[in-house]
Amino acid sequence: MERDAVKLTRQVAASMAMEGMMLTDSEYDVLLRCAAGEQSVSMTIEEMITRYTAH
C-alpha cells in the first residue's frame, strides 16, 4: 500500500472524527482502497448510495 494513500486516509479519518463522524473499519478500508487507486471513487459512491438508501 502506498504511504501517501495511508497518510491521506488517516487525515480524512481524523477530520471526520473531529466532526463526530467516526469511520467503521469497513468504511476506513473502502476509503483506503480508493486512495490507493484499487477501487474507483464512482463505484464506491454507487455502493454507498445503494447501501444507505435501500430499505
C-alpha positions as CSV (number, residue, x, y, z in Angstrom):
1,M,0.0,0.0,0.0
2,E,1.3,3.4,-0.9
3,R,2.4,5.6,2.1
4,D,0.6,8.6,0.5
5,A,-2.7,6.6,0.4
6,V,-2.3,5.6,4.1
7,K,-1.5,9.2,5.1
8,L,-4.4,10.6,3.2
9,T,-6.8,8.1,4.6
10,R,-5.6,8.8,8.2
11,Q,-6.1,12.5,7.6
12,V,-9.6,12.1,6.3
13,A,-10.5,9.8,9.2
14,A,-9.1,12.3,11.7
15,S,-11.0,15.2,10.1
16,M,-14.2,13.2,10.2
17,A,-13.6,12.2,13.8
18,M,-13.2,15.8,14.8
19,E,-16.7,16.4,13.4
20,G,-18.0,13.5,15.4
21,M,-18.3,11.1,12.5
22,M,-16.1,8.1,13.3
23,L,-15.4,5.7,10.5
24,T,-16.1,2.0,10.9
25,D,-13.3,-0.4,10.0
26,S,-15.1,-1.3,6.7
27,E,-15.6,2.4,5.8
28,Y,-11.9,3.0,6.5
29,D,-10.9,0.1,4.3
30,V,-13.1,1.4,1.4
31,L,-11.5,4.9,1.8
32,L,-8.0,3.4,1.8
33,R,-8.7,1.3,-1.3
34,C,-10.0,4.5,-3.1
35,A,-6.9,6.5,-2.0
36,A,-4.6,3.7,-3.3
37,G,-6.4,3.5,-6.6
38,E,-7.6,0.0,-6.0
39,Q,-11.3,0.9,-6.2
40,S,-12.8,3.7,-8.2
41,V,-14.5,6.6,-6.4
42,S,-17.6,6.4,-8.7
43,M,-18.0,2.7,-7.9
44,T,-17.7,3.5,-4.2
45,I,-20.3,6.3,-4.4
46,E,-22.7,4.0,-6.1
47,E,-22.2,1.3,-3.4
48,M,-22.7,3.8,-0.6
49,I,-25.9,5.2,-2.1
50,T,-27.2,1.7,-2.6
51,R,-26.3,0.7,1.0
52,Y,-27.7,3.7,2.7
53,T,-30.9,4.2,0.7
54,A,-32.0,0.5,0.5
55,H,-35.0,-0.2,2.7
